[in-house]
């Protein structure tokens, strides 16, 4: 049975099978194929929830759909928080000739002009 399971996992995991990330996640969770779970979940994180086909939501079920949508929302909130709140350097190199405040101001300016 282990050989048949390994063969099925390899065959279904082949890129040419074209299984959607949601279906791979569903199968991975249902049949304990741990090597499919994380990659499928990460693939779903790159797909906006409104672009995931309805049949994929059916495969996932309400609990996993909620997990996907809430994780996407948390990632989006964190990205926005980082984008709109420049990071303040926590250290100041001893050989720097500028004051700490001058370096922080330069960093904030660079953040808004070029990094964010």
KOLGU-4560 file (N, C-alpha, C; in nm, 3 decimals, padded with zeros to 5 digits):
<recs>
<n_xx: 00.082 n_yy: -00.119 n_zz: 00.000 ca_xx: 00.000 ca_yy: 00.000 ca_zz: 00.000 c_xx: 00.086 c_yy: 00.126 c_zz: 00.000 mol: A seq: 1 type: UNK>
<n_xx: 00.199 n_yy: 00.123 n_zz: 00.071 ca_xx: 00.288 ca_yy: 00.238 ca_zz: 00.075 c_xx: 00.341 c_yy: 00.273 c_zz: -00.063 mol: A seq: 2 type: UNK>
<n_xx: 00.369 n_yy: 00.170 n_zz: -00.144 ca_xx: 00.419 ca_yy: 00.195 ca_zz: -00.279 c_xx: 00.312 c_yy: 00.261 c_zz: -00.363 mol: A seq: 3 type: UNK>
<n_xx: 00.189 n_yy: 00.214 n_zz: -00.351 ca_xx: 00.077 ca_yy: 00.273 ca_zz: -00.426 c_xx: 00.054 c_yy: 00.418 c_zz: -00.383 mol: A seq: 4 type: UNK>
<n_xx: 00.064 n_yy: 00.444 n_zz: -00.253 ca_xx: 00.047 ca_yy: 00.581 ca_zz: -00.202 c_xx: 00.156 c_yy: 00.672 c_zz: -00.256 mol: A seq: 5 type: UNK>
<n_xx: 00.280 n_yy: 00.626 n_zz: -00.250 ca_xx: 00.393 ca_yy: 00.705 ca_zz: -00.300 c_xx: 00.377 c_yy: 00.733 c_zz: -00.449 mol: A seq: 6 type: UNK>
<n_xx: 00.333 n_yy: 00.632 n_zz: -00.525 ca_xx: 00.312 ca_yy: 00.651 ca_zz: -00.668 c_xx: 00.202 c_yy: 00.754 c_zz: -00.694 mol: A seq: 7 type: UNK>
<n_xx: 00.092 n_yy: 00.745 n_zz: -00.619 ca_xx: -00.019 ca_yy: 00.839 ca_zz: -00.637 c_xx: 00.024 c_yy: 00.981 c_zz: -00.601 mol: A seq: 8 type: UNK>
<n_xx: 00.100 n_yy: 00.996 n_zz: -00.493 ca_xx: 00.148 ca_yy: 01.128 ca_zz: -00.453 c_xx: 00.239 c_yy: 01.187 c_zz: -00.560 mol: A seq: 9 type: UNK>
<n_xx: 00.328 n_yy: 01.104 n_zz: -00.613 ca_xx: 00.419 ca_yy: 01.152 ca_zz: -00.718 c_xx: 00.343 c_yy: 01.186 c_zz: -00.845 mol: A seq: 10 type: UNK>
<n_xx: 00.251 n_yy: 01.100 n_zz: -00.886 ca_xx: 00.176 ca_yy: 01.123 ca_zz: -01.010 c_xx: 00.086 c_yy: 01.245 c_zz: -00.999 mol: A seq: 11 type: UNK>
<n_xx: 00.014 n_yy: 01.258 n_zz: -00.888 ca_xx: -00.076 ca_yy: 01.372 ca_zz: -00.872 c_xx: -00.001 c_yy: 01.502 c_zz: -00.847 mol: A seq: 12 type: UNK>
<n_xx: 00.121 n_yy: 01.492 n_zz: -00.795 ca_xx: 00.200 ca_yy: 01.611 ca_zz: -00.768 c_xx: 00.275 c_yy: 01.664 c_zz: -00.889 mol: A seq: 13 type: UNK>
<n_xx: 00.273 n_yy: 01.590 n_zz: -00.999 ca_xx: 00.342 ca_yy: 01.633 ca_zz: -01.121 c_xx: 00.280 c_yy: 01.762 c_zz: -01.173 mol: A seq: 14 type: UNK>
<n_xx: 00.366 n_yy: 01.856 n_zz: -01.217 ca_xx: 00.314 ca_yy: 01.985 ca_zz: -01.267 c_xx: 00.213 c_yy: 01.971 c_zz: -01.381 mol: A seq: 15 type: UNK>
<n_xx: 00.230 n_yy: 01.867 n_zz: -01.464 ca_xx: 00.140 ca_yy: 01.853 ca_zz: -01.579 c_xx: 00.000 c_yy: 01.805 c_zz: -01.537 mol: A seq: 16 type: UNK>
<n_xx: -00.018 n_yy: 01.768 n_zz: -01.411 ca_xx: -00.152 ca_yy: 01.729 ca_zz: -01.364 c_xx: -00.242 c_yy: 01.850 c_zz: -01.353 mol: A seq: 17 type: UNK>
<n_xx: -00.183 n_yy: 01.966 n_zz: -01.330 ca_xx: -00.260 ca_yy: 02.089 ca_zz: -01.327 c_xx: -00.356 c_yy: 02.102 c_zz: -01.210 mol: A seq: 18 type: UNK>
<n_xx: -00.325 n_yy: 02.038 n_zz: -01.098 ca_xx: -00.412 ca_yy: 02.053 ca_zz: -00.981 c_xx: -00.401 c_yy: 02.195 c_zz: -00.927 mol: A seq: 19 type: UNK>
<n_xx: -00.512 n_yy: 02.254 n_zz: -00.896 ca_xx: -00.510 ca_yy: 02.389 ca_zz: -00.840 c_xx: -00.449 c_yy: 02.385 c_zz: -00.700 mol: A seq: 20 type: UNK>
<n_xx: -00.393 n_yy: 02.498 n_zz: -00.655 ca_xx: -00.340 ca_yy: 02.501 ca_zz: -00.518 c_xx: -00.446 c_yy: 02.461 c_zz: -00.415 mol: A seq: 21 type: UNK>
<n_xx: -00.568 n_yy: 02.503 n_zz: -00.435 ca_xx: -00.675 ca_yy: 02.470 ca_zz: -00.340 c_xx: -00.700 c_yy: 02.320 c_zz: -00.337 mol: A seq: 22 type: UNK>
<n_xx: -00.700 n_yy: 02.257 n_zz: -00.453 ca_xx: -00.724 ca_yy: 02.113 ca_zz: -00.459 c_xx: -00.607 c_yy: 02.037 c_zz: -00.397 mol: A seq: 23 type: UNK>
<n_xx: -00.483 n_yy: 02.083 n_zz: -00.425 ca_xx: -00.366 ca_yy: 02.021 ca_zz: -00.364 c_xx: -00.370 c_yy: 02.035 c_zz: -00.212 mol: A seq: 24 type: UNK>
<n_xx: -00.411 n_yy: 02.152 n_zz: -00.164 ca_xx: -00.422 ca_yy: 02.173 ca_zz: -00.020 c_xx: -00.529 c_yy: 02.082 c_zz: 00.039 mol: A seq: 25 type: UNK>
<n_xx: -00.642 n_yy: 02.074 n_zz: -00.026 ca_xx: -00.751 ca_yy: 01.989 ca_zz: 00.021 c_xx: -00.707 c_yy: 01.842 c_zz: 00.027 mol: A seq: 26 type: UNK>
<n_xx: -00.644 n_yy: 01.794 n_zz: -00.080 ca_xx: -00.597 ca_yy: 01.656 ca_zz: -00.082 c_xx: -00.487 c_yy: 01.634 c_zz: 00.021 mol: A seq: 27 type: UNK>
<n_xx: -00.397 n_yy: 01.731 n_zz: 00.031 ca_xx: -00.288 ca_yy: 01.720 ca_zz: 00.129 c_xx: -00.339 c_yy: 01.708 c_zz: 00.271 mol: A seq: 28 type: UNK>
<n_xx: -00.440 n_yy: 01.788 n_zz: 00.304 ca_xx: -00.498 ca_yy: 01.782 ca_zz: 00.438 c_xx: -00.578 c_yy: 01.654 c_zz: 00.458 mol: A seq: 29 type: UNK>
<n_xx: -00.655 n_yy: 01.615 n_zz: 00.358 ca_xx: -00.741 ca_yy: 01.497 ca_zz: 00.371 c_xx: -00.662 c_yy: 01.367 c_zz: 00.381 mol: A seq: 30 type: UNK>
<n_xx: -00.553 n_yy: 01.359 n_zz: 00.302 ca_xx: -00.478 ca_yy: 01.233 ca_zz: 00.295 c_xx: -00.340 c_yy: 01.242 c_zz: 00.360 mol: A seq: 31 type: UNK>
<n_xx: -00.320 n_yy: 01.347 n_zz: 00.437 ca_xx: -00.195 ca_yy: 01.365 ca_zz: 00.512 c_xx: -00.071 c_yy: 01.361 c_zz: 00.423 mol: A seq: 32 type: UNK>
<n_xx: -00.078 n_yy: 01.437 n_zz: 00.313 ca_xx: 00.038 ca_yy: 01.451 ca_zz: 00.224 c_xx: 00.103 c_yy: 01.583 c_zz: 00.263 mol: A seq: 33 type: UNK>
<n_xx: 00.187 n_yy: 01.577 n_zz: 00.364 ca_xx: 00.241 ca_yy: 01.699 ca_zz: 00.425 c_xx: 00.324 c_yy: 01.782 c_zz: 00.328 mol: A seq: 34 type: UNK>
<n_xx: 00.389 n_yy: 01.719 n_zz: 00.232 ca_xx: 00.473 ca_yy: 01.795 ca_zz: 00.139 c_xx: 00.392 c_yy: 01.879 c_zz: 00.041 mol: A seq: 35 type: UNK>
<n_xx: 00.261 n_yy: 01.861 n_zz: 00.035 ca_xx: 00.176 ca_yy: 01.943 ca_zz: -00.051 c_xx: 00.116 c_yy: 02.062 c_zz: 00.024 mol: A seq: 36 type: UNK>
<n_xx: 00.105 n_yy: 02.053 n_zz: 00.154 ca_xx: 00.027 ca_yy: 02.151 ca_zz: 00.230 c_xx: 00.089 c_yy: 02.291 c_zz: 00.227 mol: A seq: 37 type: UNK>
<n_xx: 00.214 n_yy: 02.304 n_zz: 00.268 ca_xx: 00.275 ca_yy: 02.438 ca_zz: 00.273 c_xx: 00.286 c_yy: 02.503 c_zz: 00.136 mol: A seq: 38 type: UNK>
<n_xx: 00.338 n_yy: 02.432 n_zz: 00.032 ca_xx: 00.345 ca_yy: 02.498 ca_zz: -00.100 c_xx: 00.207 c_yy: 02.539 c_zz: -00.154 mol: A seq: 39 type: UNK>
<n_xx: 00.107 n_yy: 02.455 n_zz: -00.132 ca_xx: -00.028 ca_yy: 02.488 ca_zz: -00.181 c_xx: -00.083 c_yy: 02.609 c_zz: -00.107 mol: A seq: 40 type: UNK>
<n_xx: -00.062 n_yy: 02.613 n_zz: 00.025 ca_xx: -00.110 ca_yy: 02.727 ca_zz: 00.104 c_xx: -00.041 c_yy: 02.855 c_zz: 00.059 mol: A seq: 41 type: UNK>
<n_xx: 00.092 n_yy: 02.848 n_zz: 00.039 ca_xx: 00.166 ca_yy: 02.967 ca_zz: -00.008 c_xx: 00.117 c_yy: 03.011 c_zz: -00.145 mol: A seq: 42 type: UNK>
<n_xx: 00.088 n_yy: 02.916 n_zz: -00.234 ca_xx: 00.034 ca_yy: 02.952 ca_zz: -00.365 c_xx: -00.100 c_yy: 03.024 c_zz: -00.350 mol: A seq: 43 type: UNK>
<n_xx: -00.183 n_yy: 02.977 n_zz: -00.258 ca_xx: -00.312 ca_yy: 03.043 ca_zz: -00.235 c_xx: -00.294 c_yy: 03.184 c_zz: -00.180 mol: A seq: 44 type: UNK>
<n_xx: -00.189 n_yy: 03.207 n_zz: -00.104 ca_xx: -00.164 ca_yy: 03.341 ca_zz: -00.049 c_xx: -00.133 c_yy: 03.441 c_zz: -00.160 mol: A seq: 45 type: UNK>
<n_xx: -00.083 n_yy: 03.392 n_zz: -00.273 ca_xx: -00.052 ca_yy: 03.480 ca_zz: -00.386 c_xx: -00.172 c_yy: 03.500 c_zz: -00.479 mol: A seq: 46 type: UNK>
<n_xx: -00.282 n_yy: 03.435 n_zz: -00.449 ca_xx: -00.403 ca_yy: 03.447 ca_zz: -00.530 c_xx: -00.507 c_yy: 03.523 c_zz: -00.450 mol: A seq: 47 type: UNK>
<n_xx: -00.549 n_yy: 03.641 n_zz: -00.498 ca_xx: -00.654 ca_yy: 03.714 ca_zz: -00.424 c_xx: -00.778 c_yy: 03.626 c_zz: -00.406 mol: A seq: 48 type: UNK>
<n_xx: -00.839 n_yy: 03.634 n_zz: -00.291 ca_xx: -00.954 ca_yy: 03.548 ca_zz: -00.258 c_xx: -01.066 c_yy: 03.560 c_zz: -00.362 mol: A seq: 49 type: UNK>
<n_xx: -01.084 n_yy: 03.680 n_zz: -00.417 ca_xx: -01.191 ca_yy: 03.697 ca_zz: -00.517 c_xx: -01.156 c_yy: 03.634 c_zz: -00.652 mol: A seq: 50 type: UNK>
<n_xx: -01.034 n_yy: 03.584 n_zz: -00.668 ca_xx: -00.994 ca_yy: 03.518 ca_zz: -00.792 c_xx: -00.985 c_yy: 03.366 c_zz: -00.778 mol: A seq: 51 type: UNK>
<n_xx: -01.011 n_yy: 03.316 n_zz: -00.658 ca_xx: -01.012 ca_yy: 03.172 ca_zz: -00.638 c_xx: -01.147 c_yy: 03.121 c_zz: -00.687 mol: A seq: 52 type: UNK>
<n_xx: -01.147 n_yy: 03.027 n_zz: -00.781 ca_xx: -01.274 ca_yy: 02.978 ca_zz: -00.837 c_xx: -01.364 c_yy: 02.915 c_zz: -00.729 mol: A seq: 53 type: UNK>
<n_xx: -01.493 n_yy: 02.923 n_zz: -00.752 ca_xx: -01.591 ca_yy: 02.870 ca_zz: -00.658 c_xx: -01.568 c_yy: 02.723 c_zz: -00.629 mol: A seq: 54 type: UNK>
<n_xx: -01.535 n_yy: 02.645 n_zz: -00.731 ca_xx: -01.515 ca_yy: 02.501 ca_zz: -00.708 c_xx: -01.396 c_yy: 02.475 c_zz: -00.615 mol: A seq: 55 type: UNK>
<n_xx: -01.297 n_yy: 02.567 n_zz: -00.614 ca_xx: -01.186 ca_yy: 02.553 ca_zz: -00.520 c_xx: -01.232 c_yy: 02.578 c_zz: -00.377 mol: A seq: 56 type: UNK>
<n_xx: -01.322 n_yy: 02.674 n_zz: -00.358 ca_xx: -01.378 ca_yy: 02.696 ca_zz: -00.225 c_xx: -01.456 c_yy: 02.574 c_zz: -00.177 mol: A seq: 57 type: UNK>
<n_xx: -01.521 n_yy: 02.508 n_zz: -00.270 ca_xx: -01.595 ca_yy: 02.386 ca_zz: -00.235 c_xx: -01.497 c_yy: 02.279 c_zz: -00.187 mol: A seq: 58 type: UNK>
<n_xx: -01.383 n_yy: 02.264 n_zz: -00.258 ca_xx: -01.281 ca_yy: 02.166 ca_zz: -00.216 c_xx: -01.227 c_yy: 02.198 c_zz: -00.078 mol: A seq: 59 type: UNK>
<n_xx: -01.206 n_yy: 02.325 n_zz: -00.051 ca_xx: -01.143 ca_yy: 02.365 ca_zz: 00.075 c_xx: -01.235 c_yy: 02.355 c_zz: 00.195 mol: A seq: 60 type: UNK>
<n_xx: -01.361 n_yy: 02.387 n_zz: 00.176 ca_xx: -01.455 ca_yy: 02.388 ca_zz: 00.288 c_xx: -01.447 c_yy: 02.520 c_zz: 00.363 mol: A seq: 61 type: UNK>
<n_xx: -01.547 n_yy: 02.548 n_zz: 00.446 ca_xx: -01.556 ca_yy: 02.679 ca_zz: 00.511 c_xx: -01.442 c_yy: 02.711 c_zz: 00.607 mol: A seq: 62 type: UNK>
<n_xx: -01.395 n_yy: 02.614 n_zz: 00.683 ca_xx: -01.288 ca_yy: 02.642 ca_zz: 00.780 c_xx: -01.158 c_yy: 02.683 c_zz: 00.712 mol: A seq: 63 type: UNK>
<n_xx: -01.117 n_yy: 02.608 n_zz: 00.611 ca_xx: -00.992 ca_yy: 02.640 ca_zz: 00.540 c_xx: -01.009 c_yy: 02.768 c_zz: 00.458 mol: A seq: 64 type: UNK>
<n_xx: -01.126 n_yy: 02.790 n_zz: 00.400 ca_xx: -01.152 ca_yy: 02.916 ca_zz: 00.328 c_xx: -01.137 c_yy: 03.035 c_zz: 00.421 mol: A seq: 65 type: UNK>
<n_xx: -01.189 n_yy: 03.022 n_zz: 00.542 ca_xx: -01.176 ca_yy: 03.129 ca_zz: 00.640 c_xx: -01.029 c_yy: 03.151 c_zz: 00.675 mol: A seq: 66 type: UNK>
<n_xx: -00.955 n_yy: 03.043 n_zz: 00.693 ca_xx: -00.812 ca_yy: 03.053 ca_zz: 00.723 c_xx: -00.736 c_yy: 03.123 c_zz: 00.610 mol: A seq: 67 type: UNK>
<n_xx: -00.765 n_yy: 03.088 n_zz: 00.487 ca_xx: -00.701 ca_yy: 03.151 ca_zz: 00.372 c_xx: -00.734 c_yy: 03.300 c_zz: 00.366 mol: A seq: 68 type: UNK>
<n_xx: -00.862 n_yy: 03.334 n_zz: 00.376 ca_xx: -00.904 ca_yy: 03.474 ca_zz: 00.367 c_xx: -00.849 c_yy: 03.557 c_zz: 00.483 mol: A seq: 69 type: UNK>
<n_xx: -00.852 n_yy: 03.503 n_zz: 00.605 ca_xx: -00.803 ca_yy: 03.580 ca_zz: 00.719 c_xx: -00.651 c_yy: 03.595 c_zz: 00.714 mol: A seq: 70 type: UNK>
<n_xx: -00.580 n_yy: 03.495 n_zz: 00.667 ca_xx: -00.434 ca_yy: 03.507 ca_zz: 00.653 c_xx: -00.400 c_yy: 03.611 c_zz: 00.547 mol: A seq: 71 type: UNK>
<n_xx: -00.472 n_yy: 03.610 n_zz: 00.436 ca_xx: -00.449 ca_yy: 03.712 ca_zz: 00.333 c_xx: -00.475 c_yy: 03.851 c_zz: 00.389 mol: A seq: 72 type: UNK>
<n_xx: -00.581 n_yy: 03.867 n_zz: 00.468 ca_xx: -00.612 ca_yy: 03.998 ca_zz: 00.527 c_xx: -00.503 c_yy: 04.042 c_zz: 00.624 mol: A seq: 73 type: UNK>
<n_xx: -00.451 n_yy: 03.950 n_zz: 00.704 ca_xx: -00.343 ca_yy: 03.985 ca_zz: 00.797 c_xx: -00.216 c_yy: 04.025 c_zz: 00.722 mol: A seq: 74 type: UNK>
<n_xx: -00.184 n_yy: 03.954 n_zz: 00.615 ca_xx: -00.066 ca_yy: 03.989 ca_zz: 00.535 c_xx: -00.084 c_yy: 04.128 c_zz: 00.474 mol: A seq: 75 type: UNK>
<n_xx: -00.201 n_yy: 04.154 n_zz: 00.418 ca_xx: -00.229 ca_yy: 04.284 ca_zz: 00.357 c_xx: -00.218 c_yy: 04.396 c_zz: 00.462 mol: A seq: 76 type: UNK>
<n_xx: -00.273 n_yy: 04.374 n_zz: 00.580 ca_xx: -00.266 ca_yy: 04.475 ca_zz: 00.686 c_xx: -00.121 c_yy: 04.501 c_zz: 00.729 mol: A seq: 77 type: UNK>
<n_xx: -00.043 n_yy: 04.395 n_zz: 00.741 ca_xx: 00.097 ca_yy: 04.411 ca_zz: 00.779 c_xx: 00.174 c_yy: 04.487 c_zz: 00.672 mol: A seq: 78 type: UNK>
<n_xx: 00.151 n_yy: 04.453 n_zz: 00.546 ca_xx: 00.219 ca_yy: 04.523 ca_zz: 00.436 c_xx: 00.184 c_yy: 04.672 c_zz: 00.436 mol: A seq: 79 type: UNK>
<n_xx: 00.057 n_yy: 04.703 n_zz: 00.455 ca_xx: 00.016 ca_yy: 04.844 ca_zz: 00.459 c_xx: 00.077 c_yy: 04.916 c_zz: 00.578 mol: A seq: 80 type: UNK>
<n_xx: 00.081 n_yy: 04.849 n_zz: 00.691 ca_xx: 00.142 ca_yy: 04.908 ca_zz: 00.810 c_xx: 00.289 c_yy: 04.940 c_zz: 00.786 mol: A seq: 81 type: UNK>
<n_xx: 00.359 n_yy: 04.849 n_zz: 00.724 ca_xx: 00.501 ca_yy: 04.871 ca_zz: 00.695 c_xx: 00.517 c_yy: 04.982 c_zz: 00.591 mol: A seq: 82 type: UNK>
<n_xx: 00.432 n_yy: 04.982 n_zz: 00.490 ca_xx: 00.444 ca_yy: 05.081 ca_zz: 00.384 c_xx: 00.418 c_yy: 05.223 c_zz: 00.433 mol: A seq: 83 type: UNK>
<n_xx: 00.325 n_yy: 05.238 n_zz: 00.526 ca_xx: 00.287 ca_yy: 05.373 ca_zz: 00.569 c_xx: 00.350 c_yy: 05.416 c_zz: 00.701 mol: A seq: 84 type: UNK>
<n_xx: 00.433 n_yy: 05.333 n_zz: 00.758 ca_xx: 00.502 ca_yy: 05.367 ca_zz: 00.881 c_xx: 00.649 c_yy: 05.332 c_zz: 00.865 mol: A seq: 85 type: UNK>
<n_xx: 00.730 n_yy: 05.431 n_zz: 00.828 ca_xx: 00.871 ca_yy: 05.401 ca_zz: 00.804 c_xx: 00.939 c_yy: 05.341 c_zz: 00.927 mol: A seq: 86 type: UNK>
<n_xx: 01.025 n_yy: 05.245 n_zz: 00.901 ca_xx: 01.100 ca_yy: 05.184 ca_zz: 01.009 c_xx: 01.204 c_yy: 05.284 c_zz: 01.060 mol: A seq: 87 type: UNK>
<n_xx: 01.218 n_yy: 05.289 n_zz: 01.190 ca_xx: 01.316 ca_yy: 05.379 ca_zz: 01.249 c_xx: 01.438 c_yy: 05.296 c_zz: 01.286 mol: A seq: 88 type: UNK>
<n_xx: 01.556 n_yy: 05.335 n_zz: 01.237 ca_xx: 01.676 ca_yy: 05.258 ca_zz: 01.271 c_xx: 01.694 c_yy: 05.250 c_zz: 01.422 mol: A seq: 89 type: UNK>
<n_xx: 01.725 n_yy: 05.131 n_zz: 01.470 ca_xx: 01.739 ca_yy: 05.110 ca_zz: 01.613 c_xx: 01.881 c_yy: 05.137 c_zz: 01.663 mol: A seq: 90 type: UNK>
<n_xx: 01.974 n_yy: 05.145 n_zz: 01.570 ca_xx: 02.112 ca_yy: 05.170 ca_zz: 01.612 c_xx: 02.173 c_yy: 05.279 c_zz: 01.525 mol: A seq: 91 type: UNK>
<n_xx: 02.279 n_yy: 05.336 n_zz: 01.575 ca_xx: 02.349 ca_yy: 05.443 ca_zz: 01.505 c_xx: 02.497 c_yy: 05.408 c_zz: 01.508 mol: A seq: 92 type: UNK>
<n_xx: 02.555 n_yy: 05.399 n_zz: 01.390 ca_xx: 02.695 ca_yy: 05.356 ca_zz: 01.383 c_xx: 02.785 c_yy: 05.459 c_zz: 01.452 mol: A seq: 93 type: UNK>
<n_xx: 02.879 n_yy: 05.413 n_zz: 01.535 ca_xx: 02.965 ca_yy: 05.505 ca_zz: 01.611 c_xx: 03.049 c_yy: 05.598 c_zz: 01.524 mol: A seq: 94 type: UNK>
<n_xx: 03.083 n_yy: 05.556 n_zz: 01.404 ca_xx: 03.167 ca_yy: 05.640 ca_zz: 01.319 c_xx: 03.088 c_yy: 05.742 c_zz: 01.237 mol: A seq: 95 type: UNK>
<n_xx: 02.954 n_yy: 05.739 n_zz: 01.247 ca_xx: 02.871 ca_yy: 05.833 ca_zz: 01.171 c_xx: 02.890 c_yy: 05.974 c_zz: 01.227 mol: A seq: 96 type: UNK>
<n_xx: 02.907 n_yy: 06.069 n_zz: 01.138 ca_xx: 02.929 ca_yy: 06.208 ca_zz: 01.178 c_xx: 02.798 c_yy: 06.283 c_zz: 01.207 mol: A seq: 97 type: UNK>
<n_xx: 02.685 n_yy: 06.228 n_zz: 01.162 ca_xx: 02.556 ca_yy: 06.293 ca_zz: 01.182 c_xx: 02.499 c_yy: 06.258 c_zz: 01.319 mol: A seq: 98 type: UNK>
<n_xx: 02.405 n_yy: 06.338 n_zz: 01.361 ca_xx: 02.335 ca_yy: 06.307 ca_zz: 01.486 c_xx: 02.236 c_yy: 06.194 c_zz: 01.459 mol: A seq: 99 type: UNK>
<n_xx: 02.191 n_yy: 06.133 n_zz: 01.565 ca_xx: 02.091 ca_yy: 06.026 ca_zz: 01.554 c_xx: 01.965 c_yy: 06.081 c_zz: 01.487 mol: A seq: 100 type: UNK>
<n_xx: 01.922 n_yy: 06.200 n_zz: 01.528 ca_xx: 01.801 ca_yy: 06.260 ca_zz: 01.470 c_xx: 01.818 c_yy: 06.289 c_zz: 01.322 mol: A seq: 101 type: UNK>
<n_xx: 01.938 n_yy: 06.336 n_zz: 01.282 ca_xx: 01.963 ca_yy: 06.364 ca_zz: 01.140 c_xx: 01.957 c_yy: 06.235 c_zz: 01.058 mol: A seq: 102 type: UNK>
<n_xx: 02.013 n_yy: 06.127 n_zz: 01.112 ca_xx: 02.009 ca_yy: 05.998 ca_zz: 01.042 c_xx: 01.866 c_yy: 05.946 c_zz: 01.031 mol: A seq: 103 type: UNK>
<n_xx: 01.790 n_yy: 05.960 n_zz: 01.139 ca_xx: 01.651 ca_yy: 05.916 ca_zz: 01.135 c_xx: 01.571 c_yy: 05.997 c_zz: 01.033 mol: A seq: 104 type: UNK>
<n_xx: 01.595 n_yy: 06.128 n_zz: 01.026 ca_xx: 01.526 ca_yy: 06.213 ca_zz: 00.928 c_xx: 01.565 c_yy: 06.173 c_zz: 00.786 mol: A seq: 105 type: UNK>
<n_xx: 01.692 n_yy: 06.144 n_zz: 00.765 ca_xx: 01.738 ca_yy: 06.103 ca_zz: 00.631 c_xx: 01.675 c_yy: 05.970 c_zz: 00.592 mol: A seq: 106 type: UNK>
<n_xx: 01.667 n_yy: 05.879 n_zz: 00.687 ca_xx: 01.604 ca_yy: 05.749 ca_zz: 00.661 c_xx: 01.457 c_yy: 05.767 c_zz: 00.626 mol: A seq: 107 type: UNK>
<n_xx: 01.386 n_yy: 05.849 n_zz: 00.702 ca_xx: 01.244 ca_yy: 05.870 ca_zz: 00.676 c_xx: 01.223 c_yy: 05.935 c_zz: 00.539 mol: A seq: 108 type: UNK>
<n_xx: 01.308 n_yy: 06.029 n_zz: 00.506 ca_xx: 01.299 ca_yy: 06.093 ca_zz: 00.373 c_xx: 01.323 c_yy: 05.990 c_zz: 00.262 mol: A seq: 109 type: UNK>
<n_xx: 01.425 n_yy: 05.908 n_zz: 00.278 ca_xx: 01.455 ca_yy: 05.806 ca_zz: 00.178 c_xx: 01.340 c_yy: 05.706 c_zz: 00.168 mol: A seq: 110 type: UNK>
<n_xx: 01.278 n_yy: 05.675 n_zz: 00.281 ca_xx: 01.166 ca_yy: 05.582 ca_zz: 00.283 c_xx: 01.052 c_yy: 05.633 c_zz: 00.194 mol: A seq: 111 type: UNK>
<n_xx: 01.015 n_yy: 05.758 n_zz: 00.213 ca_xx: 00.901 ca_yy: 05.812 ca_zz: 00.139 c_xx: 00.934 c_yy: 05.843 c_zz: -00.005 mol: A seq: 112 type: UNK>
<n_xx: 01.058 n_yy: 05.876 n_zz: -00.034 ca_xx: 01.095 ca_yy: 05.913 ca_zz: -00.171 c_xx: 01.128 c_yy: 05.790 c_zz: -00.255 mol: A seq: 113 type: UNK>
<n_xx: 01.197 n_yy: 05.692 n_zz: -00.196 ca_xx: 01.243 ca_yy: 05.584 ca_zz: -00.281 c_xx: 01.211 c_yy: 05.442 c_zz: -00.241 mol: A seq: 114 type: UNK>
<n_xx: 01.196 n_yy: 05.415 n_zz: -00.114 ca_xx: 01.178 ca_yy: 05.276 ca_zz: -00.072 c_xx: 01.034 c_yy: 05.231 c_zz: -00.071 mol: A seq: 115 type: UNK>
<n_xx: 00.944 n_yy: 05.315 n_zz: -00.028 ca_xx: 00.804 ca_yy: 05.273 ca_zz: -00.016 c_xx: 00.729 c_yy: 05.286 c_zz: -00.143 mol: A seq: 116 type: UNK>
</recs>
